[in-house]
């Protein structure tokens, strides 16, 4: 599934059946896509990716859910609000 973060950045996470090599357990593909002018990008490439293990994916999912739950106190309608 590809998730649009903003107008320039998207994240894709999926199970890659072709990825596991013998002796390795990483089979979850995590990719970041970035568009827009190259001089203002965070990454040099249009897409940057790596593989993670099932355990790492579960840890990442757990931490994302914790952060989302905590952030609900400071956001409205999914938009970040700076409080001063």
Kinemage of the C-alpha trace (Angstrom):
@kinemage 1
@onewidth
@group {chain A} dominant
@subgroup {mainchain}
@vectorlist {calphas} color= white
{ca unk a 1} P 0.000 0.000 0.000
{ca unk a 2} L 1.308 3.456 -0.891
{ca unk a 3} L 0.470 6.243 1.571
{ca unk a 4} L 0.686 9.862 0.461
{ca unk a 5} L 2.403 11.926 3.173
{ca unk a 6} L 2.252 15.251 1.325
{ca unk a 7} L 2.430 16.523 -2.272
{ca unk a 8} L 6.036 15.319 -2.676
{ca unk a 9} L 6.445 12.283 -0.392
{ca unk a 10} L 4.764 8.866 -0.361
{ca unk a 11} L 5.603 5.733 1.623
{ca unk a 12} L 4.966 2.179 0.456
{ca unk a 13} L 5.053 -0.892 2.687
{ca unk a 14} L 4.425 -4.393 1.385
{ca unk a 15} L 5.309 -8.044 1.729
{ca unk a 16} L 7.800 -8.829 -1.015
{ca unk a 17} L 7.548 -12.529 -1.856
{ca unk a 18} L 10.605 -12.287 -4.091
{ca unk a 19} L 12.813 -10.516 -1.524
{ca unk a 20} L 13.911 -13.157 0.983
{ca unk a 21} L 17.274 -14.594 0.130
{ca unk a 22} L 18.444 -17.808 1.698
{ca unk a 23} L 19.734 -17.138 5.197
{ca unk a 24} L 17.946 -13.787 5.520
{ca unk a 25} L 14.630 -13.037 7.197
{ca unk a 26} L 13.905 -9.570 5.805
{ca unk a 27} L 10.936 -9.714 3.458
{ca unk a 28} L 8.946 -6.542 4.185
{ca unk a 29} L 9.679 -3.825 1.633
{ca unk a 30} L 9.697 -0.237 2.931
{ca unk a 31} L 10.049 2.429 0.228
{ca unk a 32} L 9.945 6.215 0.272
{ca unk a 33} L 9.080 8.057 -2.944
{ca unk a 34} L 9.845 11.729 -3.431
{ca unk a 35} L 8.947 14.046 -6.283
{ca unk a 36} L 9.387 17.747 -6.848
{ca unk a 37} L 12.434 19.870 -7.619
{ca unk a 38} L 15.681 18.009 -6.908
{ca unk a 39} L 17.266 21.029 -5.187
{ca unk a 40} L 14.687 20.945 -2.354
{ca unk a 41} L 14.377 17.182 -1.866
{ca unk a 42} L 15.364 15.308 1.266
{ca unk a 43} L 16.582 12.285 -0.738
{ca unk a 44} L 18.701 12.304 -3.880
{ca unk a 45} L 16.807 9.482 -5.610
{ca unk a 46} L 13.155 9.392 -6.663
{ca unk a 47} L 12.746 6.265 -4.529
{ca unk a 48} L 14.688 4.986 -1.541
{ca unk a 49} L 13.961 1.610 -0.018
{ca unk a 50} L 15.103 -1.202 2.173
{ca unk a 51} L 13.892 -4.520 3.547
{ca unk a 52} L 12.956 -5.191 7.176
{ca unk a 53} L 12.122 -8.351 9.102
{ca unk a 54} L 8.678 -9.291 10.377
{ca unk a 55} L 9.806 -8.436 13.920
{ca unk a 56} L 11.066 -5.010 12.822
{ca unk a 57} L 7.789 -4.363 10.956
{ca unk a 58} L 5.819 -5.251 14.092
{ca unk a 59} L 7.994 -2.926 16.198
{ca unk a 60} L 7.582 -0.105 13.680
{ca unk a 61} L 3.807 -0.615 13.539
{ca unk a 62} L 3.581 -0.615 17.334
{ca unk a 63} L 5.590 2.598 17.660
{ca unk a 64} L 3.586 4.303 14.901
{ca unk a 65} L 0.336 3.395 16.677
{ca unk a 66} L 1.680 4.715 19.996
{ca unk a 67} L 2.773 7.967 18.349
{ca unk a 68} L -0.584 8.328 16.566
{ca unk a 69} L -2.459 7.817 19.824
{ca unk a 70} L -0.298 10.405 21.610
{ca unk a 71} L -0.572 12.912 18.761
{ca unk a 72} L -4.372 12.931 18.874
{ca unk a 73} L -4.035 15.294 21.835
{ca unk a 74} L -2.292 17.853 19.620
{ca unk a 75} L -3.962 17.459 16.230
{ca unk a 76} L -7.337 18.238 14.723
{ca unk a 77} L -8.668 16.573 11.589
{ca unk a 78} L -5.275 15.027 10.880
{ca unk a 79} L -3.566 18.401 10.571
{ca unk a 80} L -0.732 19.326 12.939
{ca unk a 81} L -1.325 22.391 15.043
{ca unk a 82} L 1.523 24.221 16.735
{ca unk a 83} L 0.564 25.279 20.249
{ca unk a 84} L 2.272 28.266 21.799
